[in-house]
Amino acid sequence: MFFLFFNICVLLLYYSSKLEQNKSLLIIGKVWPEPNSSAAGARMMQLIDLFQKLGYHITFASSAKESFFQFDLNQLNVSIQKIELNSVSFDDFISKLNPGVVVFDRFLSEEQFGWRVIEQCPNAFRILNTEDLHFLRRARKVSIKNRGDLSSVNLRTEDAVREISSIYRSDLTLLVSDFEQDLLCSEFNIPHSILFYLPLFAQKNTELKPSFEERDGFIFIGNYNHEPNLDALCFLKEVIWPKIKIKIPNVVLNVYGAYPSKKVLDFNKPDEYFIVHGRVENAMDVTLSSRVSLAPLRFGAGVKGKLIEAMIAGTPSVTTSIGVEGIAFKENWCGIATDNIDDFVSGAVSLYEDEKLWNKYHLRGFEIIEERFKAEIYFEGFEKRLIEIQNDIESHRKQYFIQQLVQHQTLMSNRFLSKWIEEKNK
């Protein structure tokens, strides 16, 4: 009995010390996080908060240009490091940092720096944060541009090969959409055990919300560096808004969002009640004051932060099947979800004018948040999965021989290309 107790104590001490050694975490960001500009920025801030609650000491590194609107991560005791593409300086940096965990922010970061991480820190736990599946978004865009609908989307593209290779090279991939998790498993036979569904978190706001009568106008909001948002705004301006305006002549549509192009700003037509405001300091304030959110997204992927924010504000929305994807089913939506233009218009008018209908969907949004997007639902399972893989990462990797194959083929090509560029830049 004594020896059994002794062995258990030894194992506990071993694993606790092993985990302690792995509490240094490096995030390689595609961009510096801007939580007030995009859902991707908000998602990154949530990941930082989650890992800090799990006891990790975080360094955030990026080769992107700094932005006036980026969040000051020093406020959160997160170390900052500027890194260079195609430079041996990254090798020196990461070998000294020696992180136990490395998070790649989207597959492009993994392509650029993954092979260097493997060379310098082969035992580091590599996590890919997808935000959305880029290949899915791009394939849908091509279908819309070429055919005008999503009836025949080709997913077997070079983009898919690159992104799925990145998934296989990583030890765990985080997905914000359970639809995308199911797609990877069903269409590409990716093992469920190397994927983890971790949605964009949301917390029900318990403060009293403005009522139907206290709100006014429609709202459209989005980061215009993100092409699905720009396409949706153009579609709204040119096709949908003229139809709504005929039915409700004097109602205003307020358009907000970061990085508006000249094309977006030129959409400002006060005489048509189509008002483009540009960036807003607090998106929640303008969403709370609006009666209905419009999001006629024709393509895209991931989860739409603007629609989750509308639910938090208790603002019913009118959107498409792309908009509701990964959030809820169309029939249970907190508003109207349709791909038919006339139904979209009539749904927007009904929601705007019918207080009883508005109140029904106002409450439904809160229910969706409680059911699917509270961080507490996922915290324990995520921590458990991290510990399981970290404690025996060699066994985890041995299960997937394909990981070694894509590392050998893809990483070698990336490595030699990077080395060639490095030499050329000298």
PyMOL commands that set and color helices and strands:
alter all, ss='L'
color gray80, all
select helices_A, chain A and resi 2-21+39-53+73-76+89-97+107-120+134-147+158-169+178-188+192-194+227-247+262-265+270-272+283-289+305-313+321-324+330-332+341-353+355-372+376-391+393-398+401-424
alter helices_A, ss='H'
color red, helices_A
select strands_A, chain A and resi 24-29+57-62+79-82+101-105+125-129+172-175+195-197+218-221+253-256+274-278+292-295+317-319+335-337
alter strands_A, ss='S'
color yellow, strands_A
deselect
rebuild
show_as cartoon
